[in-house]
């Protein structure tokens, strides 16, 4: 009842008087004046050589995985765990405990709560302890960390090397910062390091952004030999490597031992490491970390301070409570087993229902498969037909910084309720394919 009255009061339909009750508000009869916002088209453009050029920010690829699907639509394009897989009870308990910590609502250190920084340092550096807590800055999730890194490492107008294909959110962040993404082809073993060296020479770039573990969207893991080559090539080019380690905590039950983070093998400060707790917990636990060494660390922190001051302390304290609880390890085991089950269920359904979709391999980590469509297929038209059939999928075009070599779909299995919904989603996708093919 209190929430309903608050909603009505916010809409101006009722007024509340303490000790007296709630009363109907006087109706507002004045009609809102229709405004003219056409002037904004000029104000939102930049003048170059005497001509107005639009400065639009492209967010289509990001919104494809963030937008809430219509009721009844199966979400095969989601980027976060379904509520059934989220540790909601553990998160609630952690938040409650965090709120009672002494000083929990005070101003946190600019670089983050020291205990949380130390936890991330152990996670990134591994058993050898090659990353110190002083190397870590707490951020408001992975996307914020990527944006901060790009702005810190490259001036507007500069090229930045990216894997091809790659995460659309990073491409959007780079372009919004005025950078020019330059694609470097990748295969099942990660980025092509021979082409990476050539791209550095040809473009003059000083930044390379990569996802070495369970890459989005291909699922590739950077091969051992290429790991060393990436660092060598970047060192010779005098460039930074931004390591987006988004999927380390999404390894499946059958995954082999994971390679260490690139940052763990980098004493020279070449790697700027990005990771977060969001993917393994909830979209609303926006707590992540940046790890770097050398003068760049101060620039990263300065940009974060200018942008957002700091990550709210209660959220940092809640994250610390969560990762220090027995529920954290139980949750990790549950997700690892469930993601493996869902991966196999999706592959089985695709082989049965849609044999024309080509899935080169499915990684034992992450939450998606990268499916190549038959030559000549219009992936945007297929995505629209799929939505009409009741299933949301992500077309492959936004994952490329330049022209796409072939049509693709990215199919996620994390945001659905379970294997039955996965099978139904593939069945609906088959009906959409039949409509077009």
Buried (B, 14 or more C-beta within 10 A) or exposed (E): EEEEBEEBBEEEEBBEEEEEEBEEBEEEEEEEEEEEEEEEEEEEBEEEEEEEEEEEEEBEBBEBBEEEBEEEBBBBBBBBBBEEBBBEEBBEBBBEBBEEBEEBEEEBEBBBBBEBBBBBBEBBBBEEEBBEBEBBBBBBBBBBBBBBBBBBBBEEEBBBBBBBBBBBBBBBBBBBBBBBBBBBBBEEBBBBBEBBBEBBEEBEBBBBBBBBBBBBBBBBBBBEEBBEBBBEBBEEBEBBBBBBBBBBBBBBBEBEEBBBBBBBBBEEBBBBBBBBBBBBBBBEBBBBBBBBBEEBBEBBBEBBEEEEEBBBBBBBBBBBBBBBBEBBEEBBEEBBEBBBBBBBBBBBBBEEBBEEBBBEEBBBBBBBBBBBBEEEBEBEBBBBBBBEBBBBBBBBBBBBBEEBEEBBBBBBBBBBBBBEBBBBBBBBBBBBBEEEE
